Each structure stands twice: as structure tokens, then as C-alpha cells.
Amino acid sequence: MILQALTRYYEDLLQRGEIAAPGWSPAKISFALCLDKDGQVTQIINIQQPSEKGKTLIPQTIEKLPAPVKRTVGIASNFLWDNSAYLLGVDQKGEPERSRDCFRAAASLHHAVLDGVDSPIASCVPPHGAARMPVTPPSFHRRLGLSVCKYLSVYCPHSDRRSGSHSAAGSAPS
């Protein structure tokens, strides 16, 4: 009786959107990456929002992203979103080899999931291509201080006509 009531309560919360479905989670995202059809970064969009007092910018909470992996010191990539070391191979900690390993882990995960998927969005999600790092503007590397950019998201400017989707990670940033 109690388990049935708890199950019903959980299902009600899920239906009202008050909790995330299994495998999904909200995440705090600071920047979105615009990509061309080859997976190259064409634009970086700051999607941070002003704090309540308006003095600082804070990451935007995106409600429906794949749940984050649990990391301690190991290398494990999130799907469709992560920090700049994983998505771009950008070294922010003075450990360039680790950043390359993080990028390779993200490439492996994205290829395992997306290879063979016939979709413009699947073809542009970085990192796409055999362990090649996407080209990013030099000014982007300077903007990626650890205190500024905690997470990145992926945004594709062209639509996937079959799904009607415009973004690989939810709705397009505004």
C-alpha cells in the first residue's frame, strides 16, 4: 500500500515535470556552441543570466539534459554537454595531455552513441571525426576561465527535419 502510494506520487511528480525522468537531469550551462555541419565551432554564445542583484552572471539551468556521469579523478564524458576539456580539448589546468585524453573520451562516447544515426544534428555534434579537436577561435581560450565557464552545451543552427528539433541539447538558446 505504501509502495503503491509512493509510486503514484513519483509518477505524478514526473508527469508535472517537477522531477527529471530516469537518465535525465538539469544542468547548469554557461555557454552554447554553434556548430557548422562538419562539427566546427562557428560561434560561442554566452547563455549566462544576471544574478538576482544583477552584479554577476550565473549559468542557466537547462532542465532536460542527459544525466551527468559520476567523476572523481577518472576520465568519463557526459553526453552532449560537459566542460571545455571534454568537448574542445582546451587545457585550463596546465595538463594538456589530460585534456587530450578527456577530448578522446568524449569523442569515443559520442561516436558510440551517434555513429550510424542519420541526422544532421548527429553529424555535427562535436567531437565528430577520428580524434580531431574542433577548431576554436583563440579568443575563446582566453574567455574560458574556470570561474567563468563551468559547462558547455551543444547547439546546432540547422534543423533535423525528421524530428523537428533545432538543438541537440534541448531548445536553442535565446
Kinemage of the C-alpha trace (Angstrom):
@kinemage 1
@onewidth
@group {chain A} dominant
@subgroup {mainchain}
@vectorlist {calphas} color= white
{ca met a 1} P 0.000 0.000 0.000
{ca ile a 2} L 2.749 2.477 0.924
{ca leu a 3} L 4.878 1.458 -2.098
{ca gln a 4} L 1.893 1.948 -4.406
{ca ala a 5} L 1.268 5.416 -2.963
{ca leu a 6} L 4.940 6.355 -3.343
{ca thr a 7} L 4.955 5.067 -6.925
{ca arg a 8} L 1.832 7.068 -7.742
{ca tyr a 9} L 3.364 10.183 -6.127
{ca tyr a 10} L 6.588 9.716 -8.147
{ca glu a 11} L 4.625 9.311 -11.384
{ca asp a 12} L 2.579 12.444 -10.610
{ca leu a 13} L 5.745 14.483 -9.978
{ca leu a 14} L 7.258 13.152 -13.194
{ca gln a 15} L 4.136 13.965 -15.208
{ca arg a 16} L 4.025 17.530 -13.835
{ca gly a 17} L 7.698 17.998 -14.729
{ca glu a 18} L 8.761 18.575 -11.119
{ca ile a 19} L 11.409 15.830 -11.289
{ca ala a 20} L 13.564 14.508 -14.099
{ca ala a 21} L 12.901 11.191 -15.783
{ca pro a 22} L 15.455 8.440 -15.159
{ca gly a 23} L 18.603 9.121 -17.169
{ca trp a 24} L 17.877 12.862 -17.429
{ca ser a 25} L 18.864 15.741 -15.203
{ca pro a 26} L 19.001 19.524 -15.101
{ca ala a 27} L 22.462 21.018 -15.622
{ca lys a 28} L 23.959 24.475 -15.255
{ca ile a 29} L 25.241 25.651 -18.635
{ca ser a 30} L 27.277 28.812 -19.253
{ca phe a 31} L 27.988 28.676 -22.976
{ca ala a 32} L 26.418 27.129 -26.065
{ca leu a 33} L 28.496 26.181 -29.070
{ca cys a 34} L 27.178 26.882 -32.574
{ca leu a 35} L 28.489 24.321 -34.989
{ca asp a 36} L 28.592 24.004 -38.735
{ca lys a 37} L 27.589 20.798 -40.477
{ca asp a 38} L 31.162 19.489 -40.069
{ca gly a 39} L 31.191 19.971 -36.304
{ca gln a 40} L 33.443 23.036 -36.323
{ca val a 41} L 32.722 25.777 -33.800
{ca thr a 42} L 31.389 28.859 -35.601
{ca gln a 43} L 30.143 30.842 -32.617
{ca ile a 44} L 30.179 30.725 -28.839
{ca ile a 45} L 27.054 32.057 -27.160
{ca asn a 46} L 27.150 33.185 -23.547
{ca ile a 47} L 23.820 31.977 -22.117
{ca gln a 48} L 24.535 33.001 -18.534
{ca gln a 49} L 21.872 35.103 -16.857
{ca pro a 50} L 22.244 38.033 -14.448
{ca ser a 51} L 22.068 37.125 -10.768
{ca glu a 52} L 19.160 38.427 -8.674
{ca lys a 53} L 21.153 41.540 -7.787
{ca gly a 54} L 22.399 41.813 -11.370
{ca lys a 55} L 26.052 42.082 -10.367
{ca thr a 56} L 27.284 38.752 -11.715
{ca leu a 57} L 26.346 36.289 -14.402
{ca ile a 58} L 25.273 32.786 -13.406
{ca pro a 59} L 24.888 29.652 -15.531
{ca gln a 60} L 21.469 28.943 -16.980
{ca thr a 61} L 19.762 25.767 -15.772
{ca ile a 62} L 18.800 23.575 -18.712
{ca glu a 63} L 16.162 21.189 -17.411
{ca lys a 64} L 16.433 18.189 -19.724
{ca leu a 65} L 19.948 17.013 -20.472
{ca pro a 66} L 21.379 13.516 -20.236
{ca ala a 67} L 22.275 12.833 -16.608
{ca pro a 68} L 25.886 13.591 -15.684
{ca val a 69} L 28.389 10.832 -15.145
{ca lys a 70} L 29.950 10.458 -11.710
{ca arg a 71} L 33.608 11.511 -11.771
{ca thr a 72} L 36.268 11.621 -9.118
{ca val a 73} L 39.731 11.637 -10.655
{ca gly a 74} L 38.942 9.378 -13.605
{ca ile a 75} L 38.069 10.467 -17.114
{ca ala a 76} L 34.419 9.984 -18.109
{ca ser a 77} L 32.497 12.175 -20.530
{ca asn a 78} L 28.945 13.449 -20.350
{ca phe a 79} L 26.777 13.048 -23.444
{ca leu a 80} L 26.079 16.297 -25.364
{ca trp a 81} L 27.390 18.574 -22.618
{ca asp a 82} L 30.490 18.898 -20.488
{ca asn a 83} L 33.364 21.247 -19.708
{ca ser a 84} L 35.761 22.624 -22.297
{ca ala a 85} L 38.420 19.948 -21.720
{ca tyr a 86} L 35.989 17.232 -22.808
{ca leu a 87} L 34.167 18.994 -25.644
{ca leu a 88} L 37.028 21.048 -27.056
{ca gly a 89} L 40.233 19.649 -25.619
{ca val a 90} L 41.003 23.068 -24.121
{ca asp a 91} L 43.573 22.835 -21.339
{ca gln a 92} L 42.743 25.136 -18.417
{ca lys a 93} L 44.694 23.389 -15.683
{ca gly a 94} L 48.186 23.075 -17.124
{ca glu a 95} L 47.610 19.428 -18.046
{ca pro a 96} L 47.460 19.316 -21.866
{ca glu a 97} L 47.770 15.503 -22.078
{ca arg a 98} L 44.820 15.041 -19.704
{ca ser a 99} L 42.767 17.489 -21.788
{ca arg a 100} L 43.558 15.442 -24.900
{ca asp a 101} L 42.502 12.275 -23.037
{ca cys a 102} L 39.263 13.963 -21.938
{ca phe a 103} L 38.576 15.000 -25.521
{ca arg a 104} L 39.246 11.460 -26.768
{ca ala a 105} L 36.858 10.063 -24.138
{ca ala a 106} L 34.139 12.458 -25.307
{ca ala a 107} L 34.832 11.534 -28.947
{ca ser a 108} L 34.536 7.827 -28.139
{ca leu a 109} L 31.250 8.285 -26.264
{ca his a 110} L 29.689 10.446 -28.984
{ca his a 111} L 30.796 8.062 -31.717
{ca ala a 112} L 29.493 5.036 -29.801
{ca val a 113} L 26.079 6.660 -29.499
{ca leu a 114} L 25.798 8.629 -32.744
{ca asp a 115} L 27.686 6.705 -35.437
{ca gly a 116} L 25.134 5.325 -37.844
{ca val a 117} L 22.441 7.828 -36.824
{ca asp a 118} L 21.152 9.518 -39.980
{ca ser a 119} L 20.565 13.060 -38.773
{ca pro a 120} L 22.159 16.454 -39.469
{ca ile a 121} L 22.352 17.057 -35.729
{ca ala a 122} L 24.102 13.733 -35.068
{ca ser a 123} L 26.646 14.518 -37.772
{ca cys a 124} L 27.571 17.914 -36.312
{ca val a 125} L 27.829 17.072 -32.628
{ca pro a 126} L 31.452 17.528 -31.618
{ca pro a 127} L 33.731 15.812 -31.388
{ca his a 128} L 32.994 14.258 -34.795
{ca gly a 129} L 35.857 12.743 -36.714
{ca ala a 130} L 38.653 10.459 -35.708
{ca ala a 131} L 40.036 12.129 -32.583
{ca arg a 132} L 40.424 15.545 -34.168
{ca met a 133} L 39.903 18.556 -31.954
{ca pro a 134} L 37.491 21.176 -33.288
{ca val a 135} L 38.933 24.496 -34.337
{ca thr a 136} L 38.079 27.191 -31.820
{ca pro a 137} L 38.810 30.901 -32.046
{ca pro a 138} L 41.890 31.900 -29.976
{ca ser a 139} L 39.766 34.480 -28.142
{ca phe a 140} L 37.579 31.618 -26.861
{ca his a 141} L 40.501 30.074 -24.988
{ca arg a 142} L 41.021 33.342 -23.096
{ca arg a 143} L 37.298 33.508 -22.156
{ca leu a 144} L 37.299 30.024 -20.644
{ca gly a 145} L 38.469 30.767 -17.133
{ca leu a 146} L 37.422 28.084 -14.675
{ca ser a 147} L 35.370 30.564 -12.671
{ca val a 148} L 33.508 31.686 -15.786
{ca cys a 149} L 32.781 28.600 -17.829
{ca lys a 150} L 31.716 25.598 -15.861
{ca tyr a 151} L 29.854 23.682 -18.556
{ca leu a 152} L 29.245 23.833 -22.262
{ca ser a 153} L 26.295 22.774 -24.336
{ca val a 154} L 25.918 21.906 -27.981
{ca tyr a 155} L 23.624 23.869 -30.300
{ca cys a 156} L 23.188 23.165 -33.982
{ca pro a 157} L 21.827 26.003 -36.116
{ca his a 158} L 20.307 23.771 -38.774
{ca ser a 159} L 17.232 21.696 -38.093
{ca asp a 160} L 16.641 17.990 -38.184
{ca arg a 161} L 13.527 17.833 -40.347
{ca arg a 162} L 12.523 14.358 -39.218
{ca ser a 163} L 12.382 15.255 -35.530
{ca gly a 164} L 11.610 18.974 -35.890
{ca ser a 165} L 14.414 19.606 -33.410
{ca his a 166} L 16.714 22.610 -33.633
{ca ser a 167} L 19.099 21.639 -30.890
{ca ala a 168} L 20.979 18.611 -29.764
{ca ala a 169} L 20.532 19.559 -26.129
{ca gly a 170} L 17.029 20.957 -25.841
{ca ser a 171} L 15.763 24.281 -27.108
{ca ala a 172} L 18.018 26.766 -28.790
{ca pro a 173} L 19.490 29.425 -26.544
{ca ser a 174} L 17.802 32.782 -26.779
